[in-house]
Amino acid sequence: MQTLRGSLSSDRARAVFDDLVAGRPTVWVPECTTQRSHTGPGALTAATDAAEERFRWFAPLVEELFPDTRELGGIIESPLTKVSALSDALSQEFGRPVPRNLWVKRDDALAVSGSVKSRGGIHEVLETALSVAADLGIDLSTGPTAFLEEPVREKMATRRIVVGSTGNLGMSIGLMGAVLGFSVTVHMSHDAKQWKKDRLRRSGVDVVEHDTDFTEAVHAGRRAAEADPHAHFIDDENSRSLFAGYAVAGRRLAGQLAAASVQVDEKHPLTVYLPCGIGGAPGGITYGLATIFGDNVRCVFVEPVSMPAFLLGRLTGLDDAISVTDIGRGELTVADGLAVGRPSGFVGATVGGLIAGYATVTDDDLMRVLALAHDVSAMSLEPSACAGLRAAGCLVDANTDNPGTHIAWLTGGSLMPDNEFAALLEAGRRMVTTGKIS
């Protein structure tokens, strides 16, 4: 470990490494980032264009299957909401300024599966459905609602989708895959919550439980898919299809900001705080935002102190060649959706140079934010969803006036059983120190 520490290029990098080893909250701003030119026309941009079109083509089917998408015509999207009162509460609770121009991207309430993982997972299921339909000779000339026909569903059931997950990606793939008629198997790590397993099983999804971490669950899923000639494995570590689905979210945010008359330019930068597990969802969103806003957007990846996989990979330059267990971390965390010990090498190589900063947060602080978010802004969030809120303002110089717009990207909460959330809320309220919780 000392050799690894000694290989780092600056005193600041070594101090951050020491924080990671000790499990202390930290913030790291890379000394330099790559030029944005590679976010212009290219394979990933074309894939994102195709993903946008795929979402539009499937919208009538999504609207039919999921009534809560009808207001948006079958488009799966979440609201953008300003939360100045919550900003004030966070500032008071944590004793440091949080930008008052703080917004939240409500992927906790996203249709179908209620998490930031939804668009990526759903997109790859839709792309796979089109591929399978072509392979099986299914006529889609009548449009996407052909997938509702019983003969089509019988054919789709002969094909299987397999994925490894800590919970939320499995939820999005399982729920959408099942309604399209696929047989679906989700391999879930020991971090996955029981209620998520139960929800998937009630939807007809085969859940395989592993007493191992996320990486091993993914590898188990990959091995199972390789043994089945009729299975498609969705690879959270390397999937371009997932990435393209997430990138669409970044593009759509630009439209929401314009609709809200929020200006983004050199004098009005946009800072987005993204919960990070393996890196796919925040990586895709970062890519989508960078293609539109260039250097005027700053994306911050936020992880639990026990699972700082992406930060560790970028800090050392090793990406997926290093795991948090290599520095003695990897404990269970309340942020199950972020419980990943080894990052995606694909995402690190693709967007690592576009990431403005990284932050780690403690479980206790996530619980404090959970209580404040509920009692100040009436949001019922999973602990993972609180990561961006806790990090909000971490890149802002204390001597500045918090310029620009700040967005905490939320994930997970709307599907959580009431009793599960009540227990989390009670625990979070006990930790709040300001005495403002009623």
C-alpha positions, 0 to 999 in steps of 0.5 A: 500500500505504501508503494501505491501511495508513493506513486501518486504525483502530489501531496494532495493526491497522497492526502486523499489516498490516506483519507480513503484508507482511513475511511474519512470523508474527502474531496478530490479535484483532479489537477487537470482534465482532458479536452472536451473535443472527444465528446463531439461526433463519434461512436458514443454520440451516435449511440446516444442519438439512437437511444433517444430515437429508441425511447421515442419509438417505444413510447406508445408501448411504455405509456400502455404498460406504465400509466404514470408515464402518460402525462409525458406520452410514454417518455420516462423522465423525472422532474427538476425541482428547486430546493432552497429551503433544503439547502438552508437546512443542509447548511445549518446541519453540516456547518458549511455553505450549501448553494441556495441555487440548489435543485434536485433531479428527481430520479427517485420518482422516475417511472417504472423503477424509480432510480438513476439506473432506470434509463440505462437498464430500460434502454438495453432491454428495449434494444435487446427486444428489437434484436430478438424480434428481428432474430425470431422473425417477429413483425413489428410493422404495427409498432411497439405495441406488437410486443403486447400480443400473446404469440409475440410474448410466447416467442420472447419468453424463449429468450433470457436476459441476465444481469448482476446487480446490487439492486436498482439496475436489476430492478429496472431490467427485471421490471421492464424485461418481464413486461416485454415477455422475456425470462429474466434472471437477476444475480444479486449481491449480499448488499441488495435489500430484501424488499428489492428481491421480493419486488422482482420475484413478484414480477416474475423475475428469477432472483439468484442471491449471492453471499458475495459482493457486486463484482462476484455477482456480476461475474456469476451472471456472466458465467450463467449467460455464457452457458445459455445460448438464448441468453443476453447478458447485460454487463454493468461493467462494460455496456455501451448500451447502458451508457447510451441510455444514461447519456440521454438523461444528460441531454434531457436535463439541458432541455429542462434547464432551458424550460426553467429559464436557467442559464448555463454559460461561462459566467453561470456554470452548472455543477451536478452531483452524481451518486456513483457505484460502478460509474455507468450512470454518472458516467453516461450522464456526464458524457451527455451533459458535456456534449451540450455544455462543454467546460461550463458543466462540472460533474462530481461523483459521490461515493460512500467512504466504505466503497470509494471504488471510482475515486480510487481507480481514478486517483491511482490511474488503475481504474478497474485494476484496483479494488477497495479491498486492496486498501482495506475498505469494502464494508457494508453500507446503507447506500446499497445502490453504491456498494461497488468495490471495483469501478468500470474501466470502460467508464473511467477511460471514456469520461474520466477526464471530464469529471471535475471532482469526487467526494466521499460521504459517511453513512451517518451523514446520508441518514441525516440528509435522508431525514432533512430531505423528508421533513423539509422537502417531503422527499422519501429517499433511499440513502443512496439518493442522498449522496449528491445532496450531502456533497452539494457545494463541495467544489465551491470556494468559501470566498465566492458567492456560489456562482451558477446552478447546482443540481443533486441527482437523486436515485431511489425511494419511490418504490421502497415499502413504507415500513422500510422508509419509516425505519430509515427516517426514524434512524436519520432523525435521531442523528440530526443535530440541529433540532429542526426536525419535527 
